[in-house]
Amino acid sequence: MALEAGLLEILACPACHSPLDDRSAADTPELVCTGDDCGLAYPVRDGIPVLLVDEARRPA
């Protein structure tokens, strides 16, 4: 289930304030930070983005 386009436009990474890339169509839905030095991946649970740094997956 993809997020609304309007919602994605106003969301930003809480760590670095860069825009987020919607990967909610994947097997494990998440929003990934587009910042060069950040790259945190935030989970989307039941269609709701969990924008907590403690819940984010670190880049590999």
SERO-4910 file (N, C-alpha, C, O; in steps of 0.05 Angstrom, whole numbers):
BEGIN
 pado doro    nc1    nc2    nc3   cac1   cac2   cac3    cc1    cc2    cc3    oc1    oc2    oc3
  Met    A     17    -24      0      0      0      0     18     25      0     33     30     19
  Ala    A     17     40    -21     33     64    -24     22     87     -7     -2     89     -3
  Leu    A     39    104      1     31    128     17     20    149     -2     27    149    -26
  Glu    A      4    166      8     -7    188     -8     16    207    -17     34    212     -1
  Ala    A     15    216    -41     36    234    -52     39    259    -36     61    268    -31
  Gly    A     17    270    -27     18    295    -11     32    291     16     46    309     25
  Leu    A     28    267     28     41    261     53     71    258     49     86    268     65
  Leu    A     79    245     29    107    240     24    122    266     19    145    269     25
  Glu    A    108    286      7    121    312      1    128    327     27    147    342     27
  Ile    A    113    323     48    119    339     73    135    324     93    145    335    112
  Leu    A    139    297     89    155    282    107    185    285    101    193    288     78
  Ala    A    201    285    122    230    287    119    243    269    141    231    262    161
  Cys    A    268    262    136    283    246    155    286    261    181    296    284    180
  Pro    A    279    249    203    282    264    229    311    268    237    317    285    253
  Ala    A    330    252    226    358    254    233    372    276    218    387    292    229
  Cys    A    367    278    191    382    298    175    364    317    159    375    335    146
  His    A    338    313    159    318    330    146    319    328    116    309    346    102
  Ser    A    330    307    105    330    302     76    303    289     68    289    278     85
  Pro    A    296    291     42    271    278     33    273    248     36    295    237     38
  Leu    A    250    235     36    248    206     39    239    193     13    222    205     -1
  Asp    A    250    170      7    242    154    -17    223    133     -8    229    117     10
  Asp    A    199    131    -21    178    112    -14    184     85    -26    184     82    -50
  Arg    A    189     66     -8    193     38    -17    173     21     -3    179     -2      5
  Ser    A    149     31     -1    128     17     13    115     -6     -4     99    -21      7
  Ala    A    122     -7    -29    111    -29    -46    127    -54    -43    119    -75    -53
  Ala    A    150    -53    -30    168    -76    -27    156    -96     -6    136    -90      6
  Asp    A    170   -118     -3    161   -138     17    161   -127     45    144   -133     61
  Thr    A    182   -111     51    183    -98     77    181    -68     72    201    -55     66
  Pro    A    157    -57     75    153    -29     68    169    -10     86    171    -14    110
  Glu    A    181     10     73    197     29     88    201     54     73    197     55     48
  Leu    A    209     75     87    216    101     75    246    104     79    256    102    102
  Val    A    261    109     57    290    110     59    299    139     55    291    152     36
  Cys    A    317    148     73    328    175     71    345    177     46    361    159     40
  Thr    A    343    200     32    359    204      8    384    220     14    399    226     -5
  Gly    A    389    226     39    413    241     46    438    224     41    439    200     46
  Asp    A    459    237     30    484    223     23    497    209     47    507    187     45
  Asp    A    497    222     70    511    212     93    493    197    113    503    186    133
  Cys    A    467    196    108    448    185    127    439    157    117    449    137    126
  Gly    A    419    157    100    409    132     88    393    114    107    389     91    101
  Leu    A    383    125    129    366    109    147    341    100    133    330    114    117
  Ala    A    331     76    140    307     65    129    286     63    152    290     48    171
  Tyr    A    264     77    149    243     78    170    221     59    162    212     59    139
  Pro    A    212     42    180    191     23    174    163     36    170    158     58    181
  Val    A    147     24    154    119     32    150    102      9    160    102    -13    149
  Arg    A     87     13    182     71     -8    194     41     -1    191     32     20    200
  Asp    A     27    -19    179     -2    -15    174     -8     11    160    -27     25    166
  Gly    A     10     19    141      7     43    126     15     69    140     11     90    129
  Ile    A     27     66    163     35     89    179     66     89    181     77     70    192
  Pro    A     79    111    172    108    113    174    116    116    204    105    133    218
  Val    A    136    101    212    147    103    240    173    118    238    194    107    233
  Leu    A    172    145    241    195    162    237    210    167    263    213    190    272
  Leu    A    219    145    275    235    146    299    263    136    293    265    114    282
  Val    A    283    151    300    310    143    293    317    116    307    331    100    295
  Asp    A    307    112    331    312     86    345    299     62    330    309     40    334
  Glu    A    279     67    315    265     45    300    277     41    272    270     21    259
  Ala    A    294     59    263    304     59    235    326     37    232    340     31    251
  Arg    A    327     27    208    348      8    200    371     23    189    368     41    172
  Arg    A    395     17    198    419     30    189    427     19    161    421     -4    155
  Pro    A    439     36    144    447     26    118    468      4    120    484      4    139
  Ala    A    468    -14    101    487    -36    102    515    -28     94    533    -44     94
***
